[in-house]
Amino acid sequence: TALSNCQSLASRAAQAATSGSASTFQTYFKTTSSSTRSTVAARLRAVASDCGSTTGGSTRTFCSDIYGGCSGNVLAYTLPAYNYIAYCPLFFNYLPALTGQCHAQDQATTVLHEETHAPGVYRPGTQDNGYGYSAATSLSASAALNNADSYALYANAIYVGC
């Protein structure tokens, strides 16, 4: 469910990045330049493709803490060098599959966030320049373009209609 929801959210967000609301795009990426919109759309299309692949894909997904990274409040983590994504117990026990709330986190947006980190999905992989709505929407255009949560929050905004 999380992967299919990620595919749906990323596909919708890619379409919106291409031809959707400029003001919504501006909120998350701090510019409406055609080159930035194109880059965001391309990354989101790549995420949608990877989330939709059940037999191959660019990432290897683990539903357990294979590298000991699930401490504290960690929901999931990505090892970019290997294109590995591991999901922690909190991901399964705490997050809803899909939320209807603006700026909220769910399994689908968490998968999307982690997918953007993997350079095998789209190069370069994103960083964690700001977590959450307030931090992500305070970034510069260049920092937002390379911030995982900017993509996850944008996809949520498109899905929910924020």
Secondary structure, 3 states (H helix, E strand, C coil): CHHHHHHHHHHHHHHHHHHCCHHHHHHHHCCCCHHHHHHHHHHHHHHHHHHCCCCCCCCEEECCCCCCCCCCCCCEEEECCCCEEEECHHHHHHCCCCCCCCCCCCHHHHHHHHHHHCCCCCCCCCECCCCHHHHHCCCCHHHHHCEHHHHHHHHHHHHHCC
